Amino acid sequence: MSAFLTGAFLATLVAALFATRLYRLLMWYALNSLALGLLALLIGSGLNDPALIISGVLTLLLKAGVIPLVLKRLTQRFALTRQVTPDIKVHYAVVLIPAILVFTFYLAEPIGRMVGGNANSVAVAISSLFLALLLMMEHRNVAPKIIGFLMMENALFLLGTTATGGMPMLVELGIFFDLLIAIVVINLLFRREEAVE
C-alpha cells in the first residue's frame, strides 16, 4: 500500500505538469496532498508514532481540503485567467520528465543506503522536488507557481517522512506554520496580479 501511495503521489505531480486549466491543477494538488496524507497515516500507524498520525490528519484536512478550496475561491474572487498553458512545449516535457526521474533514481540509490530508508521512496521524493520546481518554472502566471511551491513543500514532507521514518513534531509544526505564512503571501500575490491586469 505504501508503494501504491508513493506512486500515486508522483503520478499526480507528473499529471499536474501537463495541466492546462487552473482548476485541474488545483485538483491534482489536492490528490497529491491526499496521497501524502494517507501515506503519513500509514507510516505513522506502522511506527505507532502519534505525531506523524496527527501530521497525516492535518495534511488531509488542510492541504487536501482547505487550501485547494481557498485557492479556488481566490481565483474566482480575483477573476484570474483559468487557462494556464505551460511555456515548455509538450514534446520537450515528455523528454525532460523521464530524464529527471532517471537522474534522481540514480542519485537517490546511495542516499537511500546512507539514511537507511526506502531508496525508492527517497528517489520519488527527490524527483518530486525537481518536478515541482519545473512546474514553478514552466508557467508565467502566479497561481501555477504557487501550486508548484505547495507541491514542493509536499515533496519535502515526503522526503522527511520516508528518509527518516517520521519527523519530530516540532519540525512538522514549523512546516505548517510556513504553510500558513505562504497562504498570506498567496493572497497578496493574487491581489498584485489583479492590480497588474
N, C-alpha and C positions, 0 to 999 in steps of 0.2 A: 504493500500500500504506500509506503514511503517513497519508493521509486516512481510509482504512478503519479503521486502528487508533485514530486520534483520535476518529472517530465511535463506535467500539466503547467507548472509554473513557467518553465522555459517556453513551452508552446504558445502560451498566451502572450508572452513578450515578443516572440517572433511574429505572431499574428498582428500585434499592435504596430509593428514596423511597416506593415503593408496597409494599414487602415487609412482610408481617405475621408472618413466622416468623423467629426468630433465625438458624437455620441457613441459610435462604435469603439473609438479609442477609450472612452470612459468605461465602456462595458468590459473591454479587455483588461483595463486596470483593476476593475472590481473582481474579475475572475482570477487575475494574478494574485490579488490580495486574499481571495478566498482560499486558493491553493496554499498560500503561505500560512494563513491562519490554521487551516486543518493540519498542515504539516507540523506546525508548532505544538498543536494539541496532541498529535500522535507521538511526537518525540517526548513531550512533557509527561504524558501518561506512561510512556515506556520507561522513562528515567525516574518516575514518581517525583517530578520537580514542580511544585505548585506555582513557582514564579513563572516558569515557561508556559504553564497552562493558563495563567492569568494573562500573559502576553498574547497567547493564541486567541483568547476570547476578546481581548481589546483589539487585536488585529482584525478579527471578523466583524466586530461592531463598528470600529472607526474607519478602517481602510476599505473594507468590502461594502460597507453600508453608508456611513455618514459622509465621508469625503467625496465619493462619486456623486451623491445627491447634492452636496454643497456646490461642487464644480458645475453640475448641470444647471442648478439654479442661477449661478453667476453668469454662465454663458447665455442663458435666456434673459437675465436681467440687463446685461450689457449688450445684448444682441450681437454677439461675436460671430464671425464667419464660421459656418459649420463645415465647410469644405476645407480640409487640411491635407492637401496633396503634398507628399514628401518631395523635397528638392532632389533627392537621389533617385535616379531612374530605376525602374523595377529590375531590369536586367543586370544593373550594377549591384543592386541589393541582393539578388539571387546568388551572385558570386561572393559578395562580401560577407554575408551572414555565415555560410558554411566555413569560410576561411577563419572567421573569428572563433567559431565553435571548435574547429580542429586545433587551432593555435592554443586556445585556453584548456582544452582537454590534455594536450601535450604538456602545457605549462603546469597544470594542477596535479599531475601524477606525483612528482617529488614533493609537492606541498602537502598532498593528502597523506603521504607516508610520514612526513615530518610531524604533522599535527595529530596523527593517529586517528583521523576521522575518515569518513567515507569519501574516497577520492572522486567518485562520480558526482556526488552532491556538491563537493567543493568546486569541481570543474564547472558545474551548472551555475553555481553562484558567481564565480568569476566571469564566466561568459555572459551572464545576465548583467553584470556591471558594465561590460563593454557594449552590449546591445542597448542598454538603457541610455548610455552616453551617445550611441549612434542615433537613437530616437530623438534625443535633445538636439543633436546637430543637424538632422535632416529636415527640420521644419523652421520656418521663419516666424510663424505665429507663436504667441506666448503660451496658449493653452497646451499644445503638444509638448512644449519644453517643460512645463510644469508637471505634466503626466510622466514625462521621461525622468524628471528629478524624483518623483514619488516612486517610480519603478526602480530607480537606482537605490533608493532607501530600502525598498523591499529586498533587493539583491544583497545589500549589506546585512540586513536582518537574517536572511537565509544563510549567508556565509558564516555569521557568528553562531547561528544555531547548529549548523551541520558540522562545522570545523571544530567547535569546542564542546559539542553536546549540551548546549544551553548556555545562556549568558547570565551574568549576575543581574539581579533585579534593578540595581542602580543604573547600569548601562541601558537597560531596556526603558526605564523611566526617562533617561536622558534623551533617548531616541524619540520617544513620544512627545517630549517637550519640544524638541527640534521640529517635529511634525506640526505642532500647534503654531509655532512661530512661522513655519512655512505657509500655513493657511492664511495668516495675517499678510504675509508678503504677497501671496497669490491674489488676495483681494486688492491690494494696492496696484499690482501689475495689471489686473483686469481694468481697473479704473484708468490707469495710464493709457492702455491700448485703446480704450473707448475714447479718451480725450484726443488721441492721435488721429483716430478715424473720423 
